[in-house]
């Protein structure tokens, strides 16, 4: 979707909106962390996100990848930056084609940096001189497909003297076909408001989105504003003077400055904000909270998981629960599906899940992994790691990159008990009975609705513990299970042709929405990955090492099982009785 | 489905089963009453029903119609009787073709009555002499399509001396291709058990279903058993002697006799029962209750409404609520649909509802209608009739052939209040919050599930009362409505492209099942019928009469509205506040 349409709608409804700008991190670990952050900041309800651009094989590919992943995995519309200087026409052509292929529909067209030391740029034949050339080129080649935004410079591009000339350049960029202006950062609201007025007077009608960069620390702020010749009101310098050595105090003051600026902009009829996040999370979040811009749950959580943004996936409203902590893998495995289940699993009952070609990746490898997980040499060591993860003492396991979700807080102790008893849990959700759809933890979907969850537990279990467990299951008619081993021998106690809805919502004037299911076909696809995580982990340790052999053995011999408690009305779960009731008895590991 | 398959399954599971035999009534009113009865007796869980046959234009057409309606409207597998004497080959050929066209898959092949006074039958060229000829013919023409049952005569067809010969005839009928034996009625269980043994000895392996006719009154019983030379144990005569003048006592004794017979048969390994109901309901029901053959809700109520039995409709699992009291009309209007909504309204969102060609029929016409509804000459008179219907003082209104459903008992007084306030209600359901799926009133679907309903109310409202009502609606965000006038001007307060699920169930190992919806397209089709009932009613009165003009005026001017309370958790309904809260105020009729 074009972000300008989202902006015009928000403007029409006089509804404040905001966007977040990120830059591609330099390390793989940084990229993984950024994805986590983007995923969390989704809940702050940005209208879209920006990702900056640097030319050069990996750099620009990474921008493309982050934009594409933001859309498919995190359901966030991406505005991809693209510069036109210092690069060839051919590369630009290719980058635009790849962007379109990846479903990216928004480009921020920039001139880019000049060659070192230059103040004027002399392009070669076939190269672009100005951002307006890039705008024209995109419009010519792609018609209306892309929403094009361009940069605005409230304090002039290079110097304050350029302001009037820059407004003319901006007008040219708009006339060349740009839809939207995103401005350089500033700290003087009066100056900005005046500049906007001058733009309007010059005939620029496109939406203008002010760039706000929360102050993060004194030295950085001083260096940056000096370098970019950005005017900072004296009051800000005065206030910073006393606290400049206290980073936390500076950050907090930065939040206050931004809040005041946004309020003042709003008083002047400017209701949008573009945050230069510097890939940081806290300041932006605090500012939005301070402003009481509490995101509207309906707007940001139409379903309990983030929907992909792509035409192909737009009808996807049901997913299996198994990949809940591995959404990227799910998107990848199902990338080639022709259609997605809509409302019910129905016709896509046997979707051809793509093969797991390259195996799974674990986040921590080498030294980091050793530091986190040590060198387990017995099942008890492994069990201890799972227990520690549930207790929050380690932040990650191969199956779960992030700590337990807030919704699982209430079952943290129970989960700890399961793992202590030798049931190594890798996925779970507590039951929810008719929580309001605007509940901050459990809620999703339109207002005045009610949401539900059946308790779900997925775990590895030792082969010697399985028979007694299955026997016990027979006494609990409200429990349904699927259990499989690495070879794929599946056993269950319900009609596996039928999916089990484990998350659903009831809303005014709507059919029941059931976005999460437990289902045998997808479980069989998931189990390949679930077992592969053992092997990926084992490769942290040298061949023939005790740890490696241990993890391989578990992968070969243990069963992967999931249990659903279908009675979501019961306050205490039968699953607990079943698993913890037998702690002292038959478990053998 | 072939009834023999259902029987063999029940036999394999050693699960008692029963079937009901009806005959086509002579009057139209009788047919209407029989349908009501068949609908109610559905809840007694018969494995199938039989409908007897008499040749002759209307008679045999009526048998076909009752069989076909039982399957499509009441979801009951029908076993259609067919005789082969006294009729032409051509008629038989046509009747079988029509039966197949109508989805009837079970035929009871009989010889039929002989011409008056004959004891032997001499067919003309091309006619059938014996039932076995008919069996052979059906098998030859239709292969395996039909399940064919044949009659067995435990006491001989014409006289006790024929028994052995009749067993040979029976063997011939089975050898000719019959699947199943349904026996003539009897009262001597020992005799029957012995006869079954002789049948088995003669090589008859097909299931044998004993015919039981509960004694209804002394004289009828005596006449019938004399005429048919049926042996009645002396004990029964002795017991009847003292009570023969007390019909109720005889009926009760008849129940006891049948219960004892069925128990004794069961002790001898015979677990099926074919009830000759004589189109009566109470005895059969009492016998089944006495035997503790409480129907398994799962088996008989997979959905809250009876599913049609036809290949075409087999995937139909969602229906609009509007035709709840007019299922036959719904089946007729949708008879030509290519596919039926399955699980969600989805792709059938704009199904082409057939036109309402002949207008609606009301059950009571002429004298009966006048007796029931009198001659209303004011809106208050009409209102009084609706109030009386809710109070149970009159049994029927044009829109509702039968009294309020048991599930509506709890809202009877509220409904009365609505009608007194001038909101003429024609359909409603109270809300249900997580009732167990085996609840005797609200339950449906598999065990260990929970079922839900949103409160629903549909009513006619005077044009002068509508504006205030719509204004009030704005204060109630949990209410959604659709309102339309005769011309078809539709207004609503929700996205009418989306259906509202008003009945749903959550079950172990399954997706959410949502069998009843409120939806705009179908509401527009239904409103034609809803308004037509006013006109059908008006035609009870002479042209130019006050009553006729009144009902026509209401039909022309009043609005048809439905309201859903989407908060099904609230114990008291906002609809009540809305409608009854304004009784003394703004309503004007």
Interface residues (C-beta under 8 A of the other chain):
Chain A: X342 X343 X344 X345 X346 X434 X447 X448 X449 X450 X452 X477 X478 X480 X494 X495 X498 X499 X500 X501 X504 X506 X507 X508 X509 X510 X511 X512 X514 X517 X564 X566 X567 X568 X569
Chain B: X342 X343 X344 X345 X346 X434 X447 X448 X449 X450 X452 X477 X478 X480 X494 X495 X498 X499 X500 X501 X504 X506 X507 X508 X509 X510 X511 X512 X514 X517 X564 X566 X567 X568 X569
